[in-house]
């Protein structure tokens, strides 16, 4: 189980969330939304300080992470953050 962040996705987050090298971006489970893995739940993101990270990857100086207590959402699979240049948006895929 791991987080895989494309460099272009990291740059998109830096631009859209005004992040700079050294910042941390938490990926968390939230109630509702259109997640495809766990019915009734989806993933959100926010700039935050890690407390008990279970997974992380550093790209462009930004630490993308999920807290240990949110890893159940992935069902032992990998999380991919990809940039969709046609829609200028992020695709979160689990596989």
BAFI-3210 file (N, C-alpha, C; in Angstrom, 3 decimals, decimal comma, padded with zeros to 6 digits):
// residues 95
n [1|2|3|4|5|6|7|8|9|10|11|12|13|14|15|16|17|18|19|20|21|22|23|24|25|26|27|28|29|30|31|32|33|34|35|36|37|38|39|40|41|42|43|44|45|46|47|48|49|50|51|52|53|54|55|56|57|58|59|60|61|62|63|64|65|66|67|68|69|70|71|72|73|74|75|76|77|78|79|80|81|82|83|84|85|86|87|88|89|90|91|92|93|94|95]
n.u [000,856|000,594|001,171|001,094|002,204|001,971|004,350|003,263|000,749|001,412|002,438|000,082|-001,466|000,209|-000,081|-002,920|-003,536|-001,804|000,689|003,980|007,378|008,086|005,644|002,760|000,358|-002,599|-004,395|-007,574|-010,282|-013,652|-017,098|-019,646|-019,844|-018,355|-016,910|-015,358|-014,555|-015,295|-018,548|-020,501|-018,449|-015,648|-012,568|-010,800|-008,744|-006,334|-004,275|-002,114|-000,704|001,210|000,242|000,093|001,203|000,438|001,049|003,136|004,410|006,914|006,882|008,058|008,856|006,656|004,909|002,801|000,290|-001,387|-003,151|-002,654|-005,073|-006,858|-006,282|-007,796|-009,613|-008,368|-008,189|-005,879|-004,733|-003,061|-002,871|-003,305|-002,428|-003,167|-002,684|-005,111|-004,889|-006,700|-008,978|-007,945|-007,578|-007,491|-007,114|-008,019|-007,119|-007,616|-005,878]
n.v [-001,161|002,157|005,695|007,307|009,962|011,923|014,110|016,281|016,420|017,138|019,702|020,956|020,924|022,569|024,994|025,441|025,325|027,024|026,057|025,518|024,349|022,055|022,085|020,190|017,909|016,590|013,664|012,606|010,619|011,221|011,710|011,035|012,315|011,167|008,729|005,717|003,378|002,793|002,708|005,615|007,160|009,342|010,821|013,566|016,559|018,492|021,137|020,422|019,366|016,501|013,863|011,099|009,638|007,140|006,509|008,055|010,342|012,292|014,904|017,344|018,733|018,748|017,041|014,453|012,765|010,159|009,661|007,091|006,053|006,303|004,554|002,281|002,815|002,385|-000,341|-002,028|-001,334|000,698|004,289|006,583|009,756|011,695|014,027|015,487|016,838|017,693|018,468|020,077|019,197|016,968|013,458|010,932|007,746|004,364|001,406]
n.w [000,000|-000,909|-001,541|-004,594|-006,302|-009,109|-010,635|-012,048|-010,874|-008,267|-008,745|-009,613|-007,244|-005,708|-007,040|-006,932|-004,181|-003,049|-002,074|-000,745|-000,954|001,590|002,812|003,967|002,781|003,630|002,959|003,368|004,717|004,077|004,900|002,591|-000,805|-003,906|-003,836|-004,976|-003,800|-001,092|-000,263|000,297|001,275|000,577|-000,648|000,708|000,686|002,475|003,692|006,287|009,465|009,945|012,171|012,872|010,534|008,125|005,539|003,099|000,613|-000,847|-003,081|-005,266|-003,028|-001,378|001,115|000,744|002,395|004,317|007,275|009,705|010,754|008,666|006,667|006,186|004,215|001,755|001,402|001,376|-001,070|-003,612|-003,737|-006,259|-007,409|-010,002|-012,656|-014,686|-017,639|-019,576|-018,219|-016,334|-013,660|-010,781|-010,674|-008,532|-007,990|-007,070|-006,822]
ca.u [000,000|001,427|000,651|001,910|001,804|002,673|004,940|002,309|-000,309|001,986|002,489|-001,296|-001,811|000,986|-000,708|-004,298|-003,636|-000,735|001,641|005,395|008,225|008,078|004,263|002,203|-001,010|-003,238|-005,482|-008,377|-011,583|-014,768|-018,424|-020,310|-019,048|-018,534|-015,823|-015,729|-014,038|-016,126|-019,818|-020,830|-017,248|-014,754|-011,327|-010,602|-007,359|-006,159|-002,950|-002,190|000,523|001,054|000,221|000,462|001,061|000,608|001,654|003,507|005,348|007,338|007,039|008,220|009,021|005,389|004,647|001,431|000,210|-002,636|-002,981|-002,806|-006,466|-007,637|-005,795|-008,835|-010,305|-007,647|-008,301|-004,564|-004,366|-002,304|-003,593|-002,604|-002,890|-002,743|-003,205|-005,853|-004,668|-007,882|-009,941|-007,170|-008,047|-006,805|-007,794|-007,582|-007,472|-007,135|-005,705]
ca.v [000,000|003,367|006,871|007,616|011,291|012,402|015,430|017,282|016,538|017,922|021,107|021,456|021,210|023,735|026,174|025,630|025,477|027,937|025,300|025,703|023,261|021,911|021,938|018,836|017,825|015,394|013,032|012,053|010,029|012,061|011,154|011,580|012,460|010,130|007,758|004,464|002,222|002,566|003,420|006,640|007,890|009,787|011,393|015,004|016,990|019,763|021,427|020,063|018,854|015,077|013,436|009,686|009,245|005,738|006,509|009,384|010,489|013,679|015,276|018,797|019,279|018,645|015,711|013,965|011,692|009,723|009,231|005,655|005,674|006,427|003,595|001,274|003,199|001,892|-001,802|-002,592|-000,971|001,941|005,499|007,333|011,112|012,021|015,274|015,373|018,136|018,090|019,095|020,859|018,707|015,806|012,159|010,050|006,384|003,341|000,172]
ca.w [000,000|-001,011|-002,254|-005,760|-006,771|-010,298|-010,479|-012,548|-009,868|-007,164|-009,190|-009,621|-005,847|-005,284|-007,649|-006,485|-002,727|-002,647|-001,275|-001,032|-000,500|003,047|003,269|004,050|002,289|004,176|002,216|004,455|004,397|004,501|004,692|001,404|-002,017|-004,931|-003,808|-005,634|-003,071|000,082|-000,457|001,273|001,666|-000,486|-000,143|000,678|000,913|003,167|004,230|007,700|010,057|010,241|013,555|012,863|009,125|007,781|004,208|002,609|-000,498|-001,035|-004,488|-005,396|-001,686|-000,648|001,665|000,604|003,378|004,936|008,655|009,934|011,003|007,432|005,674|005,916|002,983|000,576|001,307|001,032|-002,441|-003,764|-004,108|-007,300|-007,685|-011,363|-013,209|-015,945|-018,278|-020,357|-017,314|-015,360|-012,368|-010,251|-010,614|-007,459|-008,371|-006,165|-007,553]
c.u [000,911|000,640|001,628|001,391|002,635|003,210|003,974|001,144|000,188|002,039|001,103|-001,723|-001,058|000,346|-002,075|-004,431|-002,551|000,258|003,064|006,168|008,286|006,677|003,844|000,752|-001,602|-004,363|-006,292|-009,701|-012,663|-016,085|-019,064|-019,364|-019,251|-017,349|-016,274|-015,326|-014,949|-017,421|-020,092|-019,653|-016,465|-013,503|-011,336|-009,133|-007,357|-004,707|-003,037|-000,821|000,322|001,099|000,692|000,334|001,337|001,274|002,075|004,404|005,660|007,584|007,075|008,328|007,764|005,240|003,160|001,309|-001,229|-002,309|-003,287|-004,272|-007,382|-007,268|-006,814|-009,521|-009,671|-007,746|-007,005|-004,127|-003,568|-003,233|-002,732|-003,239|-002,280|-003,386|-003,877|-005,755|-005,852|-008,902|-009,264|-007,614|-007,273|-007,709|-007,176|-008,063|-006,865|-007,035|-004,486]
c.v [001,235|004,495|007,154|008,929|011,669|013,810|016,521|017,469|017,369|019,405|021,734|021,813|022,432|025,013|026,454|025,896|026,381|027,257|025,637|024,517|023,242|021,773|020,472|018,881|016,496|014,937|012,283|011,511|010,964|011,365|011,823|011,682|011,285|009,169|006,423|003,226|001,841|003,368|004,402|007,470|008,327|010,363|012,902|015,307|018,310|019,913|021,204|019,603|017,384|014,803|011,988|009,160|007,764|005,555|007,923|009,263|011,970|013,908|016,796|019,462|019,240|017,202|015,422|012,772|011,359|009,284|007,728|005,247|005,841|005,378|002,508|001,543|002,562|000,386|-002,451|-002,310|000,326|003,081|006,281|008,703|011,524|013,326|014,987|016,727|018,597|018,822|019,998|020,498|017,435|014,577|011,389|008,654|005,405|002,033|-000,598]
c.w [000,000|-001,668|-003,388|-006,347|-007,984|-010,029|-010,950|-011,580|-008,686|-007,529|-009,212|-008,198|-005,334|-005,796|-007,026|-004,985|-002,161|-001,703|-001,687|-000,476|001,022|003,618|003,252|003,581|002,747|003,265|003,269|003,938|004,929|004,168|003,489|000,230|-002,944|-004,982|-004,378|-004,847|-001,905|-000,078|000,676|001,745|000,428|000,163|-000,277|000,886|001,670|003,624|005,736|008,175|010,397|011,739|013,671|011,432|008,910|006,432|003,869|001,384|-000,623|-002,519|-004,550|-004,017|-000,832|-000,152|001,564|001,548|003,758|006,349|008,766|010,062|009,792|006,377|005,335|004,582|001,743|000,391|000,821|-000,408|-002,439|-004,149|-005,094|-007,449|-009,013|-011,803|-014,543|-016,635|-019,123|-019,499|-016,283|-013,940|-012,005|-010,324|-009,457|-007,805|-007,385|-006,929|-007,115]
res [x|x|x|x|x|x|x|x|x|x|x|x|x|x|x|x|x|x|x|x|x|x|x|x|x|x|x|x|x|x|x|x|x|x|x|x|x|x|x|x|x|x|x|x|x|x|x|x|x|x|x|x|x|x|x|x|x|x|x|x|x|x|x|x|x|x|x|x|x|x|x|x|x|x|x|x|x|x|x|x|x|x|x|x|x|x|x|x|x|x|x|x|x|x|x]
***
